[in-house]
Amino acid sequence: MPSVLAATLAGNYSAGSAIIAGIIGALAMLMVIYGGLAMGMTRMNLLKTLGTMVMPGAPDNTAYGIGLMMHLMMGAVFGLVHAGILHAFDATSVGAGLGLGILIGLVHGAIVTGVMPMMLTMGHPLVKNGTMDQPGTMMTGYGQMTPMGMVMAHVVFGLVTGAIYVALVI
């Protein structure tokens, strides 16, 4: 029996399935994020934030388009990472993919929620010039529920990505 920590991608690892699962997971994540925005639980607009990071003066539709492409590309990359972790832990059923996906999402969400304020403060031109709100500790500058929403969005990403990947590969 291979070690739990031996990250082997041999066997039936499928990069194409991982990318598809990651993109679908990223779309599911957006539903959580924009559901929270619509309900007033957060003021963070992920796609606009991503888009204006690379094109600060872009019109909204351009910023949203750029942000969507960035988010989907990150979803594809993290889909590859999730698939690797699922193989390392030998997820052999959709249920195991769900469980590991939730765990991966919790860890990923906690890290992002802690690191994102620093990244935005140091790297986002609109945050640096004061046009966009400061993110605050654990993203609370965008609302007190934002940290929980970010973690839950990543849990949904992990759950959907893990389940879809395992279902496609098994």
Secondary structure per residue as TSV (DSSP state, phi and psi in degrees):
chain	resnum	aa	ss	phi	psi
A	1	M	-	360.0	128.8
A	2	P	-	-70.8	152.9
A	3	S	-	-63.6	145.0
A	4	V	T	-61.1	-30.6
A	5	L	T	-89.7	-3.3
A	6	A	-	-80.5	99.4
A	7	A	-	-80.1	85.6
A	8	T	-	-103.0	135.4
A	9	L	-	-106.5	17.0
A	10	A	-	-73.1	172.7
A	11	G	S	88.0	-127.8
A	12	N	S	-99.9	27.5
A	13	Y	-	-59.5	133.6
A	14	S	-	-129.9	106.5
A	15	A	H	-61.9	-40.4
A	16	G	H	-60.7	-44.6
A	17	S	H	-65.8	-36.5
A	18	A	H	-64.6	-41.4
A	19	I	H	-65.8	-44.7
A	20	I	H	-60.3	-47.6
A	21	A	H	-61.4	-40.6
A	22	G	H	-65.7	-39.7
A	23	I	H	-66.6	-43.2
A	24	I	H	-64.8	-39.9
A	25	G	H	-61.5	-39.6
A	26	A	H	-65.3	-37.8
A	27	L	H	-67.1	-40.1
A	28	A	H	-63.7	-38.8
A	29	M	H	-60.7	-40.8
A	30	L	H	-62.3	-34.2
A	31	M	H	-62.7	-40.0
A	32	V	H	-66.7	-46.9
A	33	I	H	-61.8	-49.0
A	34	Y	H	-77.7	-20.9
A	35	G	H	-65.4	-44.4
A	36	G	H	-63.8	-38.7
A	37	L	H	-65.6	-43.4
A	38	A	H	-65.4	-31.7
A	39	M	T	-87.2	0.3
A	40	G	T	77.8	16.4
A	41	M	S	-80.4	-17.5
A	42	T	-	-150.1	160.4
A	43	R	-	-111.9	3.2
A	44	M	-	-78.3	123.4
A	45	N	-	-107.6	94.6
A	46	L	H	-56.8	-50.7
A	47	L	H	-64.5	-41.2
A	48	K	H	-67.4	-38.2
A	49	T	H	-62.9	-45.3
A	50	L	H	-64.1	-46.2
A	51	G	H	-63.7	-41.8
A	52	T	H	-76.8	-11.1
A	53	M	H	-66.9	-35.8
A	54	V	H	-101.1	-22.0
A	55	M	-	-136.0	79.7
A	56	P	T	-57.9	-32.0
A	57	G	T	-98.6	12.2
A	58	A	-	-68.3	145.5
A	59	P	-	-61.5	157.7
A	60	D	H	-52.7	-47.1
A	61	N	H	-63.1	-35.1
A	62	T	H	-69.8	-44.7
A	63	A	H	-60.7	-43.5
A	64	Y	H	-62.8	-42.2
A	65	G	H	-63.2	-45.2
A	66	I	H	-64.0	-45.0
A	67	G	H	-61.1	-41.0
A	68	L	H	-63.2	-44.6
A	69	M	H	-63.1	-42.0
A	70	M	H	-62.1	-44.5
A	71	H	H	-64.7	-43.4
A	72	L	H	-67.1	-37.4
A	73	M	H	-64.9	-41.9
A	74	M	H	-64.0	-38.0
A	75	G	H	-60.6	-41.5
A	76	A	H	-63.7	-45.0
A	77	V	H	-63.8	-46.9
A	78	F	H	-69.1	-25.4
A	79	G	H	-61.5	-41.0
A	80	L	H	-62.9	-42.0
A	81	V	H	-65.7	-46.3
A	82	H	H	-59.0	-43.2
A	83	A	H	-61.0	-41.0
A	84	G	H	-61.2	-42.6
A	85	I	H	-66.7	-40.5
A	86	L	H	-60.7	-39.7
A	87	H	H	-69.0	-38.7
A	88	A	H	-61.3	-35.7
A	89	F	T	-95.5	4.7
A	90	D	T	55.2	53.9
A	91	A	-	-68.1	117.0
A	92	T	-	-112.6	8.2
A	93	S	S	-148.9	163.5
A	94	V	H	-62.6	-36.8
A	95	G	H	-61.5	-41.9
A	96	A	H	-66.3	-37.5
A	97	G	H	-62.7	-39.8
A	98	L	H	-63.4	-50.1
A	99	G	H	-62.6	-48.2
A	100	L	H	-66.1	-36.7
A	101	G	H	-60.8	-41.7
A	102	I	H	-62.6	-45.3
A	103	L	H	-63.6	-45.4
A	104	I	H	-61.3	-43.2
A	105	G	H	-62.6	-40.4
A	106	L	H	-60.8	-46.9
A	107	V	H	-65.3	-47.9
A	108	H	H	-59.4	-46.0
A	109	G	H	-63.2	-40.9
A	110	A	H	-64.8	-41.7
A	111	I	H	-65.0	-48.1
A	112	V	H	-61.3	-42.6
A	113	T	H	-63.3	-32.7
A	114	G	H	-79.8	-34.9
A	115	V	H	-90.4	-32.6
A	116	M	H	-55.7	-40.4
A	117	P	H	-57.7	-40.1
A	118	M	H	-66.2	-43.2
A	119	M	H	-62.1	-44.8
A	120	L	H	-66.8	-43.6
A	121	T	H	-62.6	-40.9
A	122	M	H	-86.6	-27.8
A	123	G	H	-118.0	-16.7
A	124	H	-	-88.1	120.3
A	125	P	H	-60.5	-33.8
A	126	L	H	-76.5	-28.8
A	127	V	H	-73.0	-41.7
A	128	K	H	-63.3	-36.9
A	129	N	T	-92.2	1.6
A	130	G	T	87.2	1.6
A	131	T	S	-71.8	-33.2
A	132	M	S	-109.8	144.3
A	133	D	-	-56.2	147.0
A	134	Q	-	-67.1	139.9
A	135	P	-	-69.9	-27.2
A	136	G	-	72.6	174.5
A	137	T	G	-62.9	128.8
A	138	M	G	53.8	29.6
A	139	M	G	72.7	15.6
A	140	T	G	-69.0	-11.6
A	141	G	G	-65.8	-14.9
A	142	Y	G	-105.3	13.7
A	143	G	-	124.6	145.8
A	144	Q	T	-64.5	-24.6
A	145	M	T	-89.2	-5.1
A	146	T	H	-59.5	-45.2
A	147	P	H	-58.5	-44.9
A	148	M	H	-64.3	-40.6
A	149	G	H	-63.3	-39.2
A	150	M	H	-65.6	-43.1
A	151	V	H	-64.8	-45.1
A	152	M	H	-64.2	-37.0
A	153	A	H	-62.4	-39.3
A	154	H	H	-71.6	-33.6
A	155	V	H	-62.3	-44.3
A	156	V	H	-62.1	-42.1
A	157	F	H	-57.3	-49.8
A	158	G	H	-62.9	-42.5
A	159	L	H	-62.0	-51.4
A	160	V	H	-66.4	-46.3
A	161	T	H	-62.3	-46.4
A	162	G	H	-62.5	-47.7
A	163	A	H	-65.0	-44.4
A	164	I	H	-67.1	-44.0
A	165	Y	H	-59.5	-50.5
A	166	V	H	-63.0	-40.6
A	167	A	H	-63.3	-36.7
A	168	L	H	-73.4	-34.1
A	169	V	H	-88.6	-35.1
A	170	I	-	-73.8	360.0
